[in-house]
């Protein structure tokens, strides 16, 4: 039985690197993997998945109004699809995540999803929230805070390196805009430690 996997982490844990390695593993065995990236993430260019260590691959861009199940079904009819890999999955809509589960459940194709769990305010992204509730396997990829603890939060910073506390949930950026942090240092940076004397 095919499954839906959700690989999540804070920024800079190597999610895209792991996705590209998985894609390579399928291709090396002569299997077809379909790669998707949300259209709004154009950091590497439209339809590109890029890792910080220099790996990259073309991908199908996915707009928020597109039906990923339909795209995969059509592609599978053309040539068998062995796996679907989705980068930056947090940007998918709840409806698209339901379509992702349909790919697994009705087309019997495993779907590997990679993304952030929470935004710069510690709130779940809609796509991630849906996956946390419906994925068959939830796997945390780990990275570290500057203190050496596991980073679980994403601090958004401005051009001066100061913490940003307000704004749109989605603002595309990399190391220039986000810093992975443990919860303690995230709260300290935002000045929101509570019950501290």
C-alpha positions as CSV (number, residue, x, y, z in Angstrom):
1,X,0.0,0.0,0.0
2,X,1.4,3.4,-1.0
3,X,1.8,6.0,1.7
4,X,2.0,9.7,2.2
5,X,5.2,10.9,4.0
6,X,5.7,14.3,5.6
7,X,9.3,15.3,6.2
8,X,9.3,18.5,8.1
9,X,11.8,20.7,9.8
10,X,12.9,24.2,10.6
11,X,14.8,26.1,7.8
12,X,18.2,24.8,6.7
13,X,17.8,21.2,7.7
14,X,18.4,19.9,4.2
15,X,14.8,19.1,3.1
16,X,15.5,19.8,-0.6
17,X,18.7,17.8,-0.5
18,X,16.9,14.8,0.9
19,X,14.1,15.2,-1.7
20,X,16.7,15.4,-4.6
21,X,18.5,12.3,-3.2
22,X,15.2,10.4,-3.1
23,X,14.5,11.4,-6.7
24,X,18.0,10.3,-7.8
25,X,17.5,6.9,-6.1
26,X,14.3,6.3,-8.1
27,X,15.9,7.5,-11.3
28,X,18.9,5.3,-10.8
29,X,16.6,2.2,-10.6
30,X,14.9,3.2,-13.9
31,X,11.8,4.5,-12.1
32,X,9.9,7.7,-12.9
33,X,9.6,10.3,-10.1
34,X,7.5,13.4,-10.5
35,X,8.8,16.5,-8.7
36,X,6.6,19.4,-7.8
37,X,7.3,22.8,-6.4
38,X,4.7,25.6,-5.6
39,X,4.8,28.3,-8.3
40,X,5.2,31.0,-5.7
41,X,8.7,29.7,-4.7
42,X,10.9,31.1,-7.4
43,X,14.1,31.4,-5.4
44,X,15.9,28.9,-7.7
45,X,13.9,30.0,-10.8
46,X,10.4,28.8,-11.9
47,X,10.0,25.1,-11.8
48,X,13.3,24.4,-10.1
49,X,14.2,22.7,-6.8
50,X,17.6,23.8,-5.5
51,X,19.5,22.7,-2.4
52,X,21.9,24.8,-0.4
53,X,24.7,22.3,-1.2
54,X,24.4,22.8,-5.0
55,X,22.0,20.0,-6.1
56,X,19.1,21.0,-8.3
57,X,16.4,19.6,-10.5
58,X,13.6,20.6,-12.7
59,X,10.1,20.3,-11.2
60,X,6.5,20.8,-12.2
61,X,5.2,24.1,-10.9
62,X,2.0,24.0,-9.0
63,X,-0.4,26.9,-8.5
64,X,-2.8,27.0,-5.6
65,X,-5.8,26.5,-7.9
66,X,-4.4,23.4,-9.7
67,X,-5.4,19.8,-8.9
68,X,-2.2,17.8,-8.2
69,X,-4.2,14.5,-8.3
70,X,-5.3,15.2,-11.9
71,X,-1.8,16.1,-13.0
72,X,-0.3,12.9,-11.6
73,X,-3.2,10.8,-13.0
74,X,-2.6,12.2,-16.5
75,X,1.2,11.7,-16.2
76,X,0.8,8.2,-14.9
77,X,-1.3,7.3,-18.0
78,X,1.5,8.6,-20.2
79,X,4.2,6.7,-18.4
80,X,4.1,4.9,-15.0
81,X,4.9,7.1,-12.1
82,X,6.7,5.4,-9.2
83,X,6.8,8.3,-6.8
84,X,5.7,11.9,-6.3
85,X,8.0,14.3,-4.5
86,X,6.8,17.7,-3.3
87,X,9.1,20.5,-2.1
88,X,7.9,23.4,0.1
89,X,4.7,21.5,0.7
90,X,3.6,24.0,3.4
91,X,2.5,26.3,0.6
92,X,-0.1,23.8,-0.8
93,X,-3.7,24.3,0.2
94,X,-5.6,22.0,2.4
95,X,-7.6,20.8,-0.7
96,X,-4.3,20.0,-2.5
97,X,-3.2,17.9,0.5
98,X,-6.4,16.0,0.3
99,X,-5.6,15.4,-3.4
100,X,-2.1,14.2,-2.3
101,X,-3.8,11.5,-0.2
102,X,-5.9,10.6,-3.1
103,X,-2.8,10.0,-5.2
104,X,-1.6,7.5,-2.6
105,X,-5.0,5.9,-1.9
106,X,-6.4,5.5,-5.4
107,X,-3.4,5.6,-7.7
108,X,-1.2,3.6,-5.3
109,X,1.7,6.0,-5.8
110,X,3.8,7.0,-2.7
111,X,4.0,10.7,-2.1
112,X,7.0,12.2,-0.2
113,X,6.3,15.8,1.0
114,X,9.0,18.1,2.3
115,X,8.4,21.4,4.1
116,X,8.2,23.6,7.1
117,X,5.8,22.8,9.9
118,X,5.4,26.4,11.2
119,X,5.8,30.0,10.1
120,X,7.9,32.8,11.6
121,X,5.2,33.3,14.3
122,X,5.1,29.7,15.3
123,X,1.8,29.0,13.6
124,X,1.1,26.0,11.4
125,X,0.9,26.5,7.7
126,X,-2.4,25.2,6.3
127,X,-0.7,22.6,4.1
128,X,1.4,21.4,7.0
129,X,-1.5,21.2,9.4
130,X,-3.5,19.1,6.9
131,X,-0.5,16.7,6.5
132,X,0.1,16.4,10.3
133,X,-3.5,15.1,10.4
134,X,-3.5,12.8,7.4
135,X,0.1,11.7,6.5
136,X,0.8,8.0,7.1
137,X,4.4,8.8,8.3
138,X,5.6,12.0,9.9
139,X,9.4,12.4,10.0
140,X,11.3,15.3,11.5
141,X,14.6,16.3,9.8
142,X,16.8,18.0,12.3
143,X,18.9,21.1,12.2
144,X,20.5,23.1,15.1
145,X,20.1,26.5,16.7
146,X,23.2,28.7,17.2
147,X,23.3,27.3,20.8
148,X,23.6,23.7,19.7
149,X,20.0,22.6,20.6
150,X,17.6,21.3,18.0
151,X,16.1,24.1,16.0
152,X,12.3,23.9,15.8
153,X,11.4,27.5,14.9
154,X,12.0,29.9,12.0
155,X,12.9,33.4,13.0
156,X,12.2,36.0,10.3
157,X,14.6,38.9,10.2
158,X,14.7,42.2,8.5
159,X,17.6,43.8,6.5
160,X,19.2,44.8,9.8
161,X,19.1,41.3,11.3
162,X,16.3,42.2,13.8
163,X,13.4,39.9,14.5
164,X,10.2,40.5,12.5
165,X,7.0,39.9,14.5
166,X,4.3,40.9,12.1
167,X,3.6,40.4,8.4
168,X,2.2,38.0,5.9
169,X,2.5,34.3,6.7
170,X,4.3,33.7,3.4
171,X,7.4,35.6,2.5
172,X,9.8,33.7,0.3
173,X,13.4,33.9,1.5
174,X,16.5,32.0,2.6
175,X,19.3,32.7,5.0
176,X,18.9,36.4,4.3
177,X,15.4,36.3,5.8
178,X,15.2,33.4,8.2
179,X,17.2,31.8,11.0
180,X,16.5,28.4,12.5
181,X,16.3,28.5,16.3
182,X,15.4,26.5,19.3
183,X,12.1,27.5,20.9
184,X,13.9,29.3,23.8
185,X,16.0,31.5,21.6
186,X,13.1,32.1,19.3
187,X,11.0,33.4,22.2
188,X,13.9,35.5,23.5
189,X,14.4,37.0,20.1
190,X,10.7,38.0,19.9
191,X,10.7,39.1,23.6
192,X,7.9,36.7,24.4
193,X,9.3,34.5,27.2
194,X,6.5,34.1,29.8
195,X,6.4,33.3,33.5
196,X,10.1,34.3,33.8
197,X,11.1,36.2,36.9
